[in-house]
């Protein structure tokens, strides 16, 4: 079974998020979605999310094509990689929280062989969180 991991804040879940996650699912058999912790969003984006982590997690769990959804690791956001050992990591087209090179280094350091792919944008002129706020 090929495991795919996708990450995100998913504050105000919208069609762009759904398209990203559906594309992620297409790279394997089992989709694990990591929902960012509130503290991680504050650290990386400098602001609190509109919806708390449990609300955002609940919205992702409702998507019928998501096999598993969990909150990200507290502290080191990369710890979740070892816990699930994904075969593929799918990043959103505009995800910049973690640079791909840093992610590759973390995978190597943890002796994980996941392939990193980047999703295609989906109507980014309409479905982009920063535009929908």
NUNU-838858 format. One record per residue (C-alpha): residue in one letter; x, y, z. Coordinates in steps of 0.5 Angstrom, whole numbers, padded with zeros to 4 digits, always signed. Last residue first. Layout:
AXYZ
...
END
This chain:
X-0021+0072+0008
X-0022+0069+0001
X-0016+0072-0002
X-0011+0069+0003
X-0014+0062+0003
X-0014+0062-0005
X-0019+0059-0009
X-0021+0064-0014
X-0015+0067-0018
X-0012+0060-0015
X-0017+0056-0020
X-0014+0050-0018
X-0006+0050-0017
X-0002+0044-0019
X+0000+0040-0013
X+0008+0039-0011
X+0011+0032-0011
X+0016+0030-0006
X+0018+0022-0006
X+0019+0019+0001
X+0025+0015+0002
X+0026+0016+0010
X+0033+0015+0014
X+0031+0020+0019
X+0037+0025+0017
X+0035+0024+0009
X+0028+0026+0010
X+0030+0032+0014
X+0034+0034+0009
X+0029+0033+0004
X+0024+0037+0008
X+0029+0043+0008
X+0031+0043+0001
X+0023+0043-0001
X+0022+0049+0004
X+0018+0049+0009
X+0012+0054+0010
X+0012+0056+0003
X+0006+0052+0001
X+0004+0055-0006
X+0003+0049-0010
X+0001+0045-0004
X+0006+0040-0002
X+0005+0032-0003
X+0009+0028+0001
X+0010+0021-0002
X+0012+0014+0001
X+0010+0016+0008
X+0013+0014+0014
X+0007+0015+0019
X+0011+0016+0026
X+0017+0018+0022
X+0014+0024+0018
X+0010+0026+0024
X+0017+0028+0028
X+0018+0034+0022
X+0014+0039+0026
X+0018+0039+0031
X+0015+0042+0037
X+0008+0039+0037
X+0007+0034+0032
X+0001+0036+0027
X-0006+0034+0028
X-0009+0028+0025
X-0013+0026+0019
X-0014+0019+0016
X-0017+0016+0010
X-0019+0023+0006
X-0023+0021+0000
X-0029+0022+0004
X-0028+0029+0007
X-0031+0030+0014
X-0024+0028+0017
X-0022+0035+0014
X-0027+0039+0017
X-0026+0036+0024
X-0019+0037+0024
X-0020+0045+0022
X-0025+0045+0028
X-0020+0041+0033
X-0014+0046+0031
X-0018+0052+0032
X-0021+0056+0027
X-0020+0064+0025
X-0012+0062+0025
X-0008+0066+0030
X-0002+0070+0027
X+0005+0070+0025
X+0005+0066+0019
X+0010+0061+0021
X+0010+0061+0029
X+0002+0063+0030
X+0001+0057+0025
X+0005+0052+0029
X+0002+0054+0035
X-0005+0053+0032
X-0003+0046+0030
X-0003+0044+0023
X-0007+0039+0020
X-0003+0033+0017
X-0007+0029+0012
X-0006+0022+0011
X-0008+0019+0004
X-0008+0012+0003
X-0007+0009-0004
X-0002+0013-0008
X-0001+0019-0012
X-0008+0020-0013
X-0009+0022-0006
X-0005+0028-0007
X-0009+0030-0013
X-0015+0030-0008
X-0012+0033-0003
X-0010+0039-0007
X-0017+0040-0010
X-0020+0040-0004
X-0016+0045-0001
X-0018+0049-0007
X-0025+0048-0006
X-0025+0051+0001
X-0023+0050+0008
X-0023+0056+0012
X-0017+0055+0016
X-0014+0048+0012
X-0007+0049+0016
X-0004+0044+0011
X+0000+0038+0010
X-0001+0032+0005
X+0002+0025+0006
X+0001+0019+0001
X+0002+0012+0003
X+0003+0007-0002
X+0000+0000+0000
END
